[in-house]
Amino acid sequence: MKYFLFLILGLITAISSCKKMPENADVTTIYLVRHAEKTNQSNDPGLTPAGKERAYFLAEYLKNIPLDAVYSTDYFRTRKTAQPTASAQNIELLLYDPSDLKAFAQEIKTNHKNQKVLVVGHSNTTAELSNFLIGESQFKTIPETDYDNIYIVTLGNKPKGLNLKYGTEIGKQDIKGKKKDMIK
């Protein structure tokens, strides 16, 4: 009985000492992806069938996250990757200049405080922009053959970054019949 009382007292102490995060916590969340698979190495290529599938998959992947803004560079492949998500969320696709990522990171922090934002970029800009947002060099440049990285950056008391994979099965022959989770 004595042990039971100590256990109850310990639980009450532990529960009462936990700090609850305020409901209106100041957190900005930015989702960053590289454009989907491109058709060729020309200056402004379109998307392959797998790239189009990935673009629609991204919209499906983010459908339960109410985005406040969707950004893309002014290239055909990035606009075509971002547009299905912007359309699905009924928001305007905004363009940004990737030549000054540090300034763009500051613009996101200033103009989208406490919001959720998607940014579609390139293999040589997406990780770098993520690093500028969190204030440290956590991520490396995306290899030219990788299209399935999604970076999730949260800006609150302590900026954090996470690199995940999404839609890794897109374009693979062995998934025929398993695409029920994807938009066609």
DOMI-12530 format. One record per atom (N, C-alpha, C): residue number from 1; residue in three letters; x, y, z. Coordinates in Angstrom, 2 decimals. Example, Ala and Ser with C-alpha at 12.3 -4.5 7.8 and 13.67 -1.06 7.14 Angstrom:
<nodes>
fike; mike; X; Y; Z
1; ALA; 13.19; -5.69; 7.80
1; ALA; 12.30; -4.50; 7.80
1; ALA; 13.20; -3.30; 7.80
2; SER; 12.85; -2.25; 7.08
2; SER; 13.67; -1.06; 7.14
2; SER; 12.90; 0.03; 7.87
</nodes>
This chain:
<nodes>
fike; mike; X; Y; Z
1; MET; 0.83; -1.19; 0.00
1; MET; 0.00; 0.00; 0.00
1; MET; 0.87; 1.25; 0.00
2; LYS; 1.99; 1.18; 0.77
2; LYS; 2.90; 2.31; 0.84
2; LYS; 3.49; 2.61; -0.54
3; TYR; 3.86; 1.55; -1.26
3; TYR; 4.43; 1.72; -2.60
3; TYR; 3.41; 2.31; -3.56
4; PHE; 2.16; 1.91; -3.42
4; PHE; 1.09; 2.41; -4.26
4; PHE; 0.92; 3.92; -4.05
5; LEU; 0.94; 4.37; -2.80
5; LEU; 0.81; 5.79; -2.50
5; LEU; 1.99; 6.59; -3.06
6; PHE; 3.21; 6.03; -2.95
6; PHE; 4.38; 6.70; -3.51
6; PHE; 4.27; 6.79; -5.04
7; LEU; 3.74; 5.74; -5.64
7; LEU; 3.56; 5.74; -7.09
7; LEU; 2.56; 6.82; -7.51
8; ILE; 1.45; 6.89; -6.82
8; ILE; 0.43; 7.90; -7.12
8; ILE; 1.00; 9.30; -6.90
9; LEU; 1.68; 9.52; -5.81
9; LEU; 2.28; 10.82; -5.50
9; LEU; 3.32; 11.19; -6.57
10; GLY; 4.11; 10.21; -6.99
10; GLY; 5.10; 10.44; -8.03
10; GLY; 4.47; 10.82; -9.35
11; LEU; 3.39; 10.14; -9.71
11; LEU; 2.68; 10.46; -10.96
11; LEU; 2.07; 11.85; -10.91
12; ILE; 1.47; 12.20; -9.79
12; ILE; 0.87; 13.54; -9.65
12; ILE; 1.95; 14.61; -9.77
13; THR; 3.08; 14.39; -9.13
13; THR; 4.19; 15.35; -9.20
13; THR; 4.71; 15.48; -10.64
14; ALA; 4.89; 14.35; -11.30
14; ALA; 5.40; 14.36; -12.68
14; ALA; 4.44; 15.07; -13.62
15; ILE; 3.16; 14.77; -13.51
15; ILE; 2.16; 15.39; -14.38
15; ILE; 2.05; 16.88; -14.12
16; SER; 2.06; 17.28; -12.87
16; SER; 1.92; 18.71; -12.57
16; SER; 3.16; 19.51; -12.95
17; SER; 4.31; 18.86; -13.07
17; SER; 5.52; 19.60; -13.41
17; SER; 5.72; 19.74; -14.92
18; CYS; 4.92; 19.02; -15.71
18; CYS; 5.04; 19.12; -17.17
18; CYS; 4.48; 20.45; -17.62
19; LYS; 5.23; 21.11; -18.50
19; LYS; 4.77; 22.38; -19.06
19; LYS; 3.99; 22.10; -20.33
20; LYS; 2.82; 22.66; -20.40
20; LYS; 2.01; 22.51; -21.60
20; LYS; 2.38; 23.64; -22.56
21; MET; 2.55; 23.28; -23.84
21; MET; 2.85; 24.28; -24.84
21; MET; 1.61; 25.12; -25.08
22; PRO; 1.76; 26.45; -25.14
22; PRO; 0.59; 27.28; -25.36
22; PRO; -0.08; 26.95; -26.70
23; GLU; -1.40; 27.08; -26.73
23; GLU; -2.17; 26.77; -27.93
23; GLU; -1.75; 27.64; -29.11
24; ASN; -1.40; 28.89; -28.85
24; ASN; -1.06; 29.82; -29.92
24; ASN; 0.46; 29.99; -30.04
25; ALA; 1.19; 28.90; -29.94
25; ALA; 2.65; 28.94; -30.03
25; ALA; 3.07; 29.54; -31.37
26; ASP; 4.10; 30.37; -31.33
26; ASP; 4.61; 31.01; -32.54
26; ASP; 5.49; 30.03; -33.30
27; VAL; 4.93; 29.38; -34.30
27; VAL; 5.68; 28.43; -35.11
27; VAL; 5.36; 28.66; -36.59
28; THR; 6.40; 28.83; -37.36
28; THR; 6.28; 28.90; -38.81
28; THR; 6.83; 27.59; -39.36
29; THR; 6.11; 26.98; -40.29
29; THR; 6.55; 25.71; -40.88
29; THR; 6.71; 25.90; -42.37
30; ILE; 7.90; 25.54; -42.87
30; ILE; 8.18; 25.65; -44.29
30; ILE; 8.51; 24.26; -44.82
31; TYR; 7.82; 23.86; -45.88
31; TYR; 8.05; 22.60; -46.57
31; TYR; 8.82; 22.95; -47.84
32; LEU; 9.98; 22.34; -48.03
32; LEU; 10.80; 22.65; -49.20
32; LEU; 11.07; 21.38; -50.00
33; VAL; 10.87; 21.45; -51.31
33; VAL; 11.14; 20.32; -52.19
33; VAL; 11.88; 20.82; -53.43
34; ARG; 12.59; 19.91; -54.03
34; ARG; 13.16; 20.16; -55.35
34; ARG; 12.06; 19.88; -56.36
35; HIS; 12.15; 20.52; -57.54
35; HIS; 11.17; 20.23; -58.59
35; HIS; 11.17; 18.73; -58.90
36; ALA; 10.10; 18.27; -59.49
36; ALA; 9.96; 16.86; -59.84
36; ALA; 10.83; 16.52; -61.06
37; GLU; 10.85; 15.24; -61.42
37; GLU; 11.69; 14.74; -62.51
37; GLU; 11.47; 15.54; -63.78
38; LYS; 12.58; 15.97; -64.41
38; LYS; 12.52; 16.80; -65.61
38; LYS; 12.80; 15.96; -66.86
39; THR; 12.35; 16.48; -68.00
39; THR; 12.43; 15.73; -69.25
39; THR; 13.84; 15.62; -69.80
40; ASN; 14.64; 16.65; -69.65
40; ASN; 16.00; 16.62; -70.22
40; ASN; 16.86; 17.67; -69.53
41; GLN; 18.04; 17.89; -70.05
41; GLN; 18.98; 18.83; -69.44
41; GLN; 18.94; 20.21; -70.08
42; SER; 17.92; 20.53; -70.87
42; SER; 17.84; 21.85; -71.48
42; SER; 17.64; 22.92; -70.42
43; ASN; 17.68; 24.16; -70.83
43; ASN; 17.61; 25.29; -69.90
43; ASN; 16.30; 25.34; -69.10
44; ASP; 15.17; 25.02; -69.74
44; ASP; 13.88; 25.11; -69.05
44; ASP; 12.98; 23.94; -69.44
45; PRO; 13.36; 22.72; -69.02
45; PRO; 12.59; 21.54; -69.43
45; PRO; 11.27; 21.40; -68.68
46; GLY; 10.42; 20.56; -69.24
46; GLY; 9.17; 20.21; -68.58
46; GLY; 9.37; 19.02; -67.65
47; LEU; 8.27; 18.40; -67.27
47; LEU; 8.32; 17.25; -66.38
47; LEU; 8.07; 15.96; -67.16
48; THR; 8.73; 14.90; -66.74
48; THR; 8.48; 13.57; -67.30
48; THR; 7.14; 13.08; -66.76
49; PRO; 6.62; 11.96; -67.29
49; PRO; 5.41; 11.40; -66.69
49; PRO; 5.59; 11.12; -65.18
50; ALA; 6.75; 10.62; -64.78
50; ALA; 7.00; 10.39; -63.34
50; ALA; 7.03; 11.73; -62.60
51; GLY; 7.56; 12.76; -63.23
51; GLY; 7.60; 14.09; -62.62
51; GLY; 6.20; 14.66; -62.42
52; LYS; 5.34; 14.47; -63.42
52; LYS; 3.95; 14.92; -63.29
52; LYS; 3.25; 14.16; -62.17
53; GLU; 3.53; 12.86; -62.10
53; GLU; 2.94; 12.04; -61.03
53; GLU; 3.41; 12.53; -59.67
54; ARG; 4.70; 12.87; -59.57
54; ARG; 5.24; 13.37; -58.30
54; ARG; 4.59; 14.71; -57.92
55; ALA; 4.39; 15.58; -58.90
55; ALA; 3.77; 16.88; -58.62
55; ALA; 2.37; 16.71; -58.04
56; TYR; 1.59; 15.79; -58.62
56; TYR; 0.26; 15.52; -58.08
56; TYR; 0.32; 14.79; -56.74
57; PHE; 1.31; 13.92; -56.61
57; PHE; 1.49; 13.22; -55.34
57; PHE; 1.81; 14.23; -54.22
58; LEU; 2.62; 15.24; -54.52
58; LEU; 2.95; 16.27; -53.53
58; LEU; 1.68; 16.99; -53.06
59; ALA; 0.81; 17.31; -53.99
59; ALA; -0.47; 17.95; -53.61
59; ALA; -1.28; 17.05; -52.69
60; GLU; -1.29; 15.76; -53.00
60; GLU; -2.01; 14.79; -52.16
60; GLU; -1.32; 14.65; -50.80
61; TYR; 0.00; 14.62; -50.81
61; TYR; 0.81; 14.47; -49.60
61; TYR; 0.55; 15.62; -48.61
62; LEU; 0.34; 16.83; -49.15
62; LEU; 0.16; 18.02; -48.31
62; LEU; -1.31; 18.44; -48.17
63; LYS; -2.23; 17.63; -48.64
63; LYS; -3.64; 18.06; -48.69
63; LYS; -4.24; 18.38; -47.32
64; ASN; -3.78; 17.75; -46.26
64; ASN; -4.34; 18.01; -44.93
64; ASN; -3.57; 19.08; -44.15
65; ILE; -2.65; 19.74; -44.83
65; ILE; -1.90; 20.83; -44.22
65; ILE; -2.35; 22.12; -44.89
66; PRO; -3.08; 22.96; -44.18
66; PRO; -3.55; 24.20; -44.81
66; PRO; -2.38; 25.18; -45.03
67; LEU; -1.96; 25.28; -46.28
67; LEU; -0.85; 26.16; -46.61
67; LEU; -1.32; 27.60; -46.77
68; ASP; -0.46; 28.52; -46.38
68; ASP; -0.75; 29.94; -46.54
68; ASP; -0.09; 30.52; -47.79
69; ALA; 0.95; 29.85; -48.28
69; ALA; 1.64; 30.32; -49.48
69; ALA; 2.35; 29.16; -50.15
70; VAL; 2.45; 29.23; -51.48
70; VAL; 3.22; 28.27; -52.28
70; VAL; 4.13; 29.09; -53.18
71; TYR; 5.43; 28.84; -53.07
71; TYR; 6.44; 29.57; -53.86
71; TYR; 7.12; 28.63; -54.84
72; SER; 7.51; 29.20; -55.98
72; SER; 8.26; 28.47; -57.00
72; SER; 9.21; 29.45; -57.67
73; THR; 10.34; 28.91; -58.16
73; THR; 11.17; 29.75; -59.02
73; THR; 10.44; 29.87; -60.36
74; ASP; 10.88; 30.79; -61.20
74; ASP; 10.19; 31.04; -62.46
74; ASP; 10.76; 30.15; -63.58
75; TYR; 10.75; 28.85; -63.34
75; TYR; 11.13; 27.86; -64.34
75; TYR; 9.95; 26.93; -64.54
76; PHE; 9.81; 26.44; -65.75
76; PHE; 8.67; 25.60; -66.10
76; PHE; 8.56; 24.40; -65.16
77; ARG; 9.68; 23.70; -64.91
77; ARG; 9.65; 22.49; -64.09
77; ARG; 9.25; 22.77; -62.64
78; THR; 9.68; 23.90; -62.08
78; THR; 9.30; 24.21; -60.69
78; THR; 7.85; 24.67; -60.61
79; ARG; 7.43; 25.48; -61.58
79; ARG; 6.02; 25.93; -61.58
79; ARG; 5.09; 24.73; -61.73
80; LYS; 5.45; 23.79; -62.63
80; LYS; 4.59; 22.61; -62.85
80; LYS; 4.61; 21.66; -61.65
81; THR; 5.67; 21.70; -60.85
81; THR; 5.71; 20.89; -59.62
81; THR; 4.84; 21.53; -58.54
82; ALA; 4.87; 22.84; -58.43
82; ALA; 4.16; 23.56; -57.38
82; ALA; 2.67; 23.77; -57.67
83; GLN; 2.31; 23.91; -58.95
83; GLN; 0.94; 24.31; -59.30
83; GLN; -0.15; 23.36; -58.81
84; PRO; 0.01; 22.03; -58.89
84; PRO; -1.07; 21.18; -58.36
84; PRO; -1.36; 21.42; -56.88
85; THR; -0.32; 21.68; -56.09
85; THR; -0.53; 21.94; -54.66
85; THR; -1.23; 23.29; -54.47
86; ALA; -0.76; 24.31; -55.18
86; ALA; -1.40; 25.63; -55.07
86; ALA; -2.86; 25.55; -55.50
87; SER; -3.13; 24.86; -56.60
87; SER; -4.51; 24.72; -57.08
87; SER; -5.37; 23.95; -56.09
88; ALA; -4.85; 22.85; -55.56
88; ALA; -5.61; 22.05; -54.60
88; ALA; -5.94; 22.84; -53.34
89; GLN; -5.06; 23.77; -52.97
89; GLN; -5.27; 24.56; -51.76
89; GLN; -5.94; 25.89; -52.07
90; ASN; -6.24; 26.11; -53.35
90; ASN; -6.91; 27.33; -53.79
90; ASN; -6.15; 28.59; -53.40
91; ILE; -4.82; 28.56; -53.61
91; ILE; -4.00; 29.74; -53.35
91; ILE; -3.13; 30.05; -54.57
92; GLU; -2.77; 31.29; -54.69
92; GLU; -1.97; 31.76; -55.82
92; GLU; -0.54; 31.24; -55.72
93; LEU; 0.01; 30.84; -56.85
93; LEU; 1.41; 30.44; -56.92
93; LEU; 2.26; 31.70; -56.98
94; LEU; 3.18; 31.84; -56.03
94; LEU; 4.05; 33.01; -55.96
94; LEU; 5.44; 32.64; -56.49
95; LEU; 6.09; 33.56; -57.16
95; LEU; 7.43; 33.32; -57.71
95; LEU; 8.48; 33.98; -56.84
96; TYR; 9.65; 33.34; -56.77
96; TYR; 10.78; 33.93; -56.05
96; TYR; 12.04; 33.78; -56.89
97; ASP; 13.01; 34.63; -56.60
97; ASP; 14.28; 34.65; -57.30
97; ASP; 15.29; 33.84; -56.50
98; PRO; 15.82; 32.73; -57.05
98; PRO; 16.74; 31.89; -56.29
98; PRO; 18.17; 32.43; -56.22
99; SER; 18.41; 33.59; -56.81
99; SER; 19.79; 34.12; -56.83
99; SER; 20.21; 34.73; -55.49
100; ASP; 19.24; 35.05; -54.61
100; ASP; 19.57; 35.59; -53.29
100; ASP; 18.75; 34.85; -52.24
101; LEU; 19.18; 33.64; -51.93
101; LEU; 18.43; 32.78; -51.00
101; LEU; 18.43; 33.31; -49.58
102; LYS; 19.48; 33.98; -49.19
102; LYS; 19.54; 34.54; -47.84
102; LYS; 18.44; 35.59; -47.65
103; ALA; 18.27; 36.45; -48.65
103; ALA; 17.22; 37.48; -48.59
103; ALA; 15.83; 36.84; -48.64
104; PHE; 15.68; 35.78; -49.47
104; PHE; 14.39; 35.10; -49.55
104; PHE; 14.04; 34.42; -48.23
105; ALA; 15.03; 33.83; -47.57
105; ALA; 14.80; 33.22; -46.26
105; ALA; 14.29; 34.26; -45.27
106; GLN; 14.89; 35.44; -45.29
106; GLN; 14.45; 36.51; -44.40
106; GLN; 13.04; 36.97; -44.76
107; GLU; 12.75; 37.02; -46.05
107; GLU; 11.40; 37.40; -46.50
107; GLU; 10.35; 36.41; -45.98
108; ILE; 10.65; 35.13; -46.05
108; ILE; 9.72; 34.12; -45.53
108; ILE; 9.53; 34.31; -44.03
109; LYS; 10.62; 34.50; -43.31
109; LYS; 10.53; 34.68; -41.85
109; LYS; 9.70; 35.92; -41.49
110; THR; 9.85; 36.98; -42.27
110; THR; 9.14; 38.23; -41.99
110; THR; 7.68; 38.19; -42.42
111; ASN; 7.44; 37.71; -43.64
111; ASN; 6.10; 37.79; -44.22
111; ASN; 5.19; 36.61; -43.90
112; HIS; 5.74; 35.54; -43.36
112; HIS; 4.93; 34.34; -43.13
112; HIS; 5.05; 33.81; -41.70
113; LYS; 5.21; 34.70; -40.76
113; LYS; 5.30; 34.31; -39.35
113; LYS; 4.03; 33.57; -38.95
114; ASN; 4.21; 32.42; -38.28
114; ASN; 3.11; 31.58; -37.80
114; ASN; 2.26; 31.00; -38.93
115; GLN; 2.84; 30.85; -40.11
115; GLN; 2.13; 30.29; -41.25
115; GLN; 2.81; 29.01; -41.73
116; LYS; 2.17; 28.37; -42.71
116; LYS; 2.72; 27.17; -43.35
116; LYS; 2.94; 27.49; -44.82
117; VAL; 4.15; 27.20; -45.30
117; VAL; 4.56; 27.61; -46.64
117; VAL; 5.22; 26.43; -47.36
118; LEU; 4.95; 26.29; -48.66
118; LEU; 5.65; 25.34; -49.51
118; LEU; 6.56; 26.13; -50.44
119; VAL; 7.82; 25.68; -50.58
119; VAL; 8.77; 26.29; -51.50
119; VAL; 9.31; 25.19; -52.41
120; VAL; 9.16; 25.40; -53.73
120; VAL; 9.70; 24.46; -54.72
120; VAL; 10.91; 25.10; -55.37
121; GLY; 12.04; 24.40; -55.29
121; GLY; 13.29; 24.94; -55.82
121; GLY; 14.04; 23.92; -56.65
122; HIS; 15.35; 23.92; -56.50
122; HIS; 16.25; 23.14; -57.35
122; HIS; 17.22; 22.33; -56.49
123; SER; 17.95; 21.42; -57.13
123; SER; 18.91; 20.58; -56.40
123; SER; 19.98; 21.42; -55.71
124; ASN; 20.32; 22.56; -56.29
124; ASN; 21.38; 23.40; -55.72
124; ASN; 20.85; 24.58; -54.89
125; THR; 19.53; 24.65; -54.65
125; THR; 18.99; 25.75; -53.85
125; THR; 18.16; 25.29; -52.65
126; THR; 17.52; 24.13; -52.74
126; THR; 16.56; 23.71; -51.71
126; THR; 17.23; 23.47; -50.36
127; ALA; 18.30; 22.71; -50.33
127; ALA; 19.01; 22.46; -49.07
127; ALA; 19.63; 23.75; -48.54
128; GLU; 20.19; 24.56; -49.44
128; GLU; 20.81; 25.82; -49.01
128; GLU; 19.78; 26.76; -48.39
129; LEU; 18.61; 26.87; -48.99
129; LEU; 17.55; 27.71; -48.42
129; LEU; 17.12; 27.16; -47.06
130; SER; 17.02; 25.84; -46.94
130; SER; 16.69; 25.24; -45.63
130; SER; 17.72; 25.65; -44.59
131; ASN; 18.99; 25.62; -44.96
131; ASN; 20.07; 26.01; -44.04
131; ASN; 19.96; 27.47; -43.64
132; PHE; 19.66; 28.35; -44.58
132; PHE; 19.49; 29.77; -44.25
132; PHE; 18.31; 29.96; -43.28
133; LEU; 17.25; 29.21; -43.48
133; LEU; 16.08; 29.34; -42.60
133; LEU; 16.38; 28.91; -41.17
134; ILE; 17.13; 27.82; -41.00
134; ILE; 17.42; 27.35; -39.64
134; ILE; 18.66; 27.99; -39.04
135; GLY; 19.45; 28.68; -39.87
135; GLY; 20.61; 29.40; -39.36
135; GLY; 21.84; 28.54; -39.13
136; GLU; 21.91; 27.39; -39.79
136; GLU; 23.11; 26.54; -39.68
136; GLU; 23.20; 25.65; -40.92
137; SER; 24.38; 25.11; -41.17
137; SER; 24.61; 24.25; -42.34
137; SER; 24.34; 22.80; -41.98
138; GLN; 23.08; 22.45; -41.94
138; GLN; 22.67; 21.09; -41.57
138; GLN; 22.54; 20.18; -42.80
139; PHE; 22.13; 20.74; -43.94
139; PHE; 21.82; 19.93; -45.12
139; PHE; 22.80; 20.17; -46.25
140; LYS; 23.07; 19.10; -47.00
140; LYS; 23.96; 19.17; -48.16
140; LYS; 23.13; 19.28; -49.44
141; THR; 23.77; 19.76; -50.50
141; THR; 23.12; 19.89; -51.81
141; THR; 22.53; 18.55; -52.24
142; ILE; 21.37; 18.59; -52.84
142; ILE; 20.68; 17.38; -53.30
142; ILE; 21.39; 16.86; -54.56
143; PRO; 21.68; 15.57; -54.62
143; PRO; 22.26; 15.01; -55.84
143; PRO; 21.33; 15.22; -57.04
144; GLU; 21.90; 15.39; -58.19
144; GLU; 21.14; 15.68; -59.42
144; GLU; 20.10; 14.60; -59.74
145; THR; 20.29; 13.39; -59.25
145; THR; 19.37; 12.30; -59.56
145; THR; 18.29; 12.09; -58.49
146; ASP; 18.29; 12.89; -57.43
146; ASP; 17.30; 12.74; -56.35
146; ASP; 16.16; 13.74; -56.51
147; TYR; 14.94; 13.23; -56.41
147; TYR; 13.76; 14.09; -56.54
147; TYR; 12.80; 13.90; -55.37
148; ASP; 13.12; 13.05; -54.41
148; ASP; 12.15; 12.68; -53.39
148; ASP; 12.44; 13.25; -52.00
149; ASN; 13.26; 14.29; -51.92
149; ASN; 13.53; 14.92; -50.62
149; ASN; 12.47; 15.96; -50.30
150; ILE; 12.04; 15.97; -49.06
150; ILE; 11.21; 17.05; -48.56
150; ILE; 11.83; 17.50; -47.25
151; TYR; 12.11; 18.78; -47.18
151; TYR; 12.68; 19.37; -45.97
151; TYR; 11.54; 20.05; -45.23
152; ILE; 11.47; 19.80; -43.94
152; ILE; 10.46; 20.45; -43.11
152; ILE; 11.21; 21.27; -42.08
153; VAL; 11.05; 22.58; -42.20
153; VAL; 11.73; 23.53; -41.32
153; VAL; 10.68; 24.17; -40.42
154; THR; 10.92; 24.13; -39.12
154; THR; 10.04; 24.81; -38.18
154; THR; 10.81; 25.93; -37.50
155; LEU; 10.21; 27.09; -37.52
155; LEU; 10.81; 28.27; -36.90
155; LEU; 9.96; 28.65; -35.71
156; GLY; 10.50; 28.46; -34.55
156; GLY; 9.82; 28.80; -33.30
156; GLY; 10.89; 29.30; -32.35
157; ASN; 10.84; 28.83; -31.11
157; ASN; 11.88; 29.20; -30.15
157; ASN; 13.24; 28.75; -30.61
158; LYS; 13.32; 27.55; -31.17
158; LYS; 14.57; 27.01; -31.68
158; LYS; 14.30; 26.46; -33.08
159; PRO; 14.87; 27.08; -34.12
159; PRO; 14.65; 26.58; -35.48
159; PRO; 15.15; 25.14; -35.63
160; LYS; 14.37; 24.34; -36.34
160; LYS; 14.71; 22.93; -36.55
160; LYS; 14.46; 22.56; -38.00
161; GLY; 15.25; 21.61; -38.49
161; GLY; 15.08; 21.13; -39.85
161; GLY; 15.08; 19.62; -39.89
162; LEU; 14.29; 19.07; -40.78
162; LEU; 14.15; 17.64; -40.93
162; LEU; 14.14; 17.33; -42.42
163; ASN; 14.86; 16.31; -42.84
163; ASN; 14.88; 15.88; -44.24
163; ASN; 14.24; 14.50; -44.33
164; LEU; 13.12; 14.42; -45.03
164; LEU; 12.42; 13.16; -45.23
164; LEU; 12.35; 12.83; -46.71
165; LYS; 11.84; 11.67; -47.02
165; LYS; 11.61; 11.25; -48.40
165; LYS; 10.10; 11.17; -48.62
166; TYR; 9.67; 11.51; -49.83
166; TYR; 8.25; 11.37; -50.16
166; TYR; 8.14; 10.81; -51.57
167; GLY; 7.14; 10.00; -51.79
167; GLY; 6.89; 9.46; -53.12
167; GLY; 8.04; 8.68; -53.71
168; THR; 8.77; 7.93; -52.89
168; THR; 9.96; 7.23; -53.37
168; THR; 9.62; 6.15; -54.40
169; GLU; 8.38; 5.70; -54.45
169; GLU; 8.00; 4.64; -55.40
169; GLU; 7.57; 5.18; -56.76
170; ILE; 7.52; 6.48; -56.92
170; ILE; 7.05; 7.07; -58.17
170; ILE; 7.98; 6.70; -59.32
171; GLY; 7.37; 6.29; -60.42
171; GLY; 8.12; 5.98; -61.62
171; GLY; 8.72; 4.59; -61.65
172; LYS; 8.58; 3.83; -60.59
172; LYS; 9.15; 2.48; -60.55
172; LYS; 8.15; 1.50; -61.12
173; GLN; 8.63; 0.57; -61.94
173; GLN; 7.77; -0.41; -62.60
173; GLN; 7.10; -1.37; -61.63
174; ASP; 7.77; -1.67; -60.52
174; ASP; 7.28; -2.71; -59.62
174; ASP; 6.12; -2.26; -58.74
175; ILE; 5.57; -1.09; -58.95
175; ILE; 4.46; -0.66; -58.10
175; ILE; 3.13; -0.65; -58.85
176; LYS; 3.09; -1.21; -60.04
176; LYS; 1.82; -1.26; -60.78
176; LYS; 0.76; -1.90; -59.90
177; GLY; -0.38; -1.26; -59.84
177; GLY; -1.46; -1.76; -59.01
177; GLY; -1.39; -1.30; -57.58
178; LYS; -0.30; -0.64; -57.19
178; LYS; -0.16; -0.17; -55.81
178; LYS; -0.25; 1.35; -55.74
179; LYS; -0.79; 1.99; -56.76
179; LYS; -0.82; 3.44; -56.81
179; LYS; -2.11; 4.03; -56.24
180; LYS; -2.86; 3.25; -55.49
180; LYS; -4.13; 3.74; -54.97
180; LYS; -3.97; 4.96; -54.07
181; ASP; -2.78; 5.14; -53.48
181; ASP; -2.54; 6.28; -52.62
181; ASP; -2.13; 7.52; -53.39
182; MET; -1.90; 7.37; -54.68
182; MET; -1.40; 8.48; -55.48
182; MET; -2.49; 9.03; -56.37
183; ILE; -2.39; 10.30; -56.67
183; ILE; -3.29; 10.91; -57.64
183; ILE; -2.77; 10.54; -59.02
184; LYS; -3.62; 10.17; -59.92
184; LYS; -3.18; 9.82; -61.27
184; LYS; -3.24; 11.02; -62.17
</nodes>
